Amino acid sequence: MTSLSRNARVAGLLYLTLLTAPLRLMYIPKVLFVPGNATATADNIAAHETLFRLGILSDLLTATMAIFLTLALYRLFKGVDQNLARLLVILGSLMVTPIYFLNTVNDVAALLLARGADFLSVFEKPQREALALLFLRLHHGGVVANEVFWGLWLFPFGLLVYRSRFLPRILGLWLILNCFAYLAISITGVLFPQYEQMVFNITFPAMLGELAIMLWLVIMGARERPLAAATA
């Protein structure tokens, strides 16, 4: 195995660790949250506390592994365009990771309120449930904000893939489309939240770009070629 292909597969394996993210983003809201019903949502969180805590852990793991992933991608692409590779690291981890970590505080607060710890006895149960729902919505607001960077980092990533010549150019174009898909969802979530799910459904095919590059890096690696060809 060439060093280039080995670096590509390492980046792909690190990318795979981000597959824990949908646990909190998609699965937990689907099975635990009841839209508009604070009581049912709080009861579900309290009854499935371990699952909810795993969601918090998945956010922390995703945030941490994003750092190692972007550094691995920097190592892979720095010979293609070092400035773009640096931008990838900045947008893909230095901006994303702090928001992830900060956003877990909202989930911790929601969990404490749902459990009804002794020191919260000054609040009536309906008040605690309403506050728990408030923190869950704040968490979603953090996700909407982070989607800006989930999208933006894919633009330099896509350009690097496109210019590299050791990865299929179609994957680079797909990543760029994936970038605009995230931006569309984020903007919709801020301006027209009632249409956020609809925009997600429409843009979902474009959002498979990350899965495609992830699998390609792990399975196929990268095609070795002279560095001079990369910068031509």
Backbone hydrogen bonds, N-H to C=O, Kabsch-Sander energy under -0.5 kcal/mol:
donor,donor_aa,acceptor,acceptor_aa,energy
6,R,2,T,-2.4
7,N,3,S,-2.5
8,A,4,L,-2.1
9,R,5,S,-2.4
10,V,6,R,-2.3
11,A,7,N,-2.2
12,G,8,A,-2.3
13,L,9,R,-2.5
14,L,10,V,-2.2
15,Y,11,A,-2.2
16,L,12,G,-1.8
17,T,13,L,-0.8
17,T,14,L,-0.7
18,L,15,Y,-1.7
19,L,16,L,-1.9
20,T,17,T,-1.1
21,A,18,L,-1.8
23,L,20,T,-1.5
24,R,20,T,-0.5
24,R,21,A,-1.0
25,L,21,A,-2.0
26,M,22,P,-2.5
27,Y,22,P,-2.3
28,I,23,L,-2.6
30,K,26,M,-1.6
31,V,27,Y,-2.1
32,L,28,I,-2.6
33,F,28,I,-0.7
33,F,29,P,-0.9
37,N,34,V,-2.4
38,A,36,G,-0.6
41,T,37,N,-2.0
42,A,38,A,-2.5
43,D,39,T,-2.4
44,N,40,A,-2.2
45,I,41,T,-2.2
46,A,42,A,-2.4
47,A,43,D,-2.2
48,H,44,N,-1.7
49,E,46,A,-0.8
52,F,48,H,-2.1
53,R,49,E,-2.7
54,L,50,T,-2.2
55,G,51,L,-1.6
56,I,52,F,-1.6
57,L,53,R,-2.5
58,S,54,L,-2.5
59,D,55,G,-1.8
60,L,56,I,-2.0
61,L,57,L,-2.7
62,T,58,S,-2.6
63,A,59,D,-2.4
64,T,60,L,-2.1
65,M,61,L,-2.9
66,A,62,T,-1.7
67,I,63,A,-0.7
67,I,64,T,-0.9
68,F,64,T,-1.0
69,L,65,M,-2.7
70,T,66,A,-2.3
71,L,67,I,-1.8
72,A,68,F,-2.0
73,L,69,L,-2.5
74,Y,70,T,-2.2
75,R,71,L,-2.1
76,L,72,A,-1.7
77,F,73,L,-2.4
78,K,74,Y,-1.9
80,V,77,F,-2.1
81,D,77,F,-1.8
85,A,81,D,-2.2
86,R,82,Q,-2.2
87,L,83,N,-2.2
88,L,84,L,-2.2
89,V,85,A,-1.6
90,I,86,R,-2.4
91,L,87,L,-2.8
92,G,88,L,-2.4
93,S,89,V,-1.6
94,L,89,V,-1.8
95,M,90,I,-1.5
97,T,93,S,-2.2
99,I,95,M,-0.9
100,Y,96,V,-2.1
101,F,97,T,-2.4
102,L,98,P,-2.6
103,N,99,I,-2.4
104,T,100,Y,-1.2
105,V,101,F,-0.5
105,V,102,L,-1.2
106,N,103,N,-0.9
107,D,103,N,-1.0
108,V,104,T,-2.3
109,A,105,V,-2.4
110,A,106,N,-2.2
111,L,107,D,-2.4
112,L,108,V,-2.4
113,L,109,A,-2.2
114,A,110,A,-2.3
115,R,111,L,-2.3
116,G,112,L,-1.4
117,A,112,L,-1.2
120,L,117,A,-2.2
121,S,118,D,-2.0
123,F,120,L,-2.2
128,R,124,E,-2.4
129,E,125,K,-2.6
130,A,126,P,-2.1
131,L,127,Q,-2.4
132,A,128,R,-2.5
133,L,129,E,-2.1
134,L,130,A,-2.0
135,F,131,L,-2.3
136,L,132,A,-1.9
137,R,133,L,-2.1
138,L,134,L,-2.0
139,H,135,F,-2.2
140,H,136,L,-2.0
141,G,137,R,-2.1
142,G,138,L,-2.0
143,V,139,H,-2.0
144,V,140,H,-2.5
145,A,141,G,-2.0
146,N,142,G,-2.4
147,E,143,V,-1.9
148,V,145,A,-1.1
149,F,145,A,-0.5
149,F,146,N,-0.7
150,W,146,N,-2.3
151,G,147,E,-1.6
152,L,148,V,-2.7
153,W,149,F,-2.1
154,L,151,G,-1.2
155,F,151,G,-0.6
155,F,152,L,-1.3
157,F,153,W,-1.5
158,G,154,L,-2.9
159,L,155,F,-2.3
160,L,156,P,-2.4
161,V,157,F,-2.4
162,Y,158,G,-2.5
163,R,159,L,-2.4
164,S,160,L,-1.5
165,R,161,V,-0.7
171,L,168,P,-1.0
172,G,168,P,-0.9
173,L,169,R,-2.1
174,W,170,I,-2.2
175,L,171,L,-2.2
176,I,172,G,-1.8
177,L,173,L,-2.1
178,N,174,W,-2.3
179,C,175,L,-2.0
180,F,176,I,-1.7
181,A,177,L,-1.8
182,Y,178,N,-2.0
183,L,179,C,-2.0
184,A,180,F,-2.2
185,I,181,A,-2.1
186,S,182,Y,-2.6
187,I,183,L,-2.7
188,T,184,A,-2.2
189,G,185,I,-2.4
190,V,186,S,-1.5
191,L,187,I,-2.7
192,F,188,T,-2.2
195,Y,192,F,-2.5
196,E,193,P,-1.2
199,V,195,Y,-2.4
200,F,196,E,-2.2
201,N,197,Q,-2.4
202,I,198,M,-2.1
203,T,199,V,-2.5
204,F,200,F,-0.9
206,A,203,T,-0.7
207,M,203,T,-1.4
208,L,205,P,-1.2
209,G,206,A,-1.4
210,E,207,M,-0.5
212,A,208,L,-2.3
213,I,209,G,-2.3
214,M,210,E,-2.3
215,L,211,L,-2.4
216,W,212,A,-2.2
217,L,213,I,-2.5
218,V,214,M,-1.8
219,I,215,L,-2.8
220,M,216,W,-2.2
221,G,216,W,-1.5
223,R,166,F,-2.1
224,E,222,A,-0.6
229,A,226,P,-1.1
230,A,226,P,-0.8
230,A,227,L,-0.8
231,T,227,L,-1.3
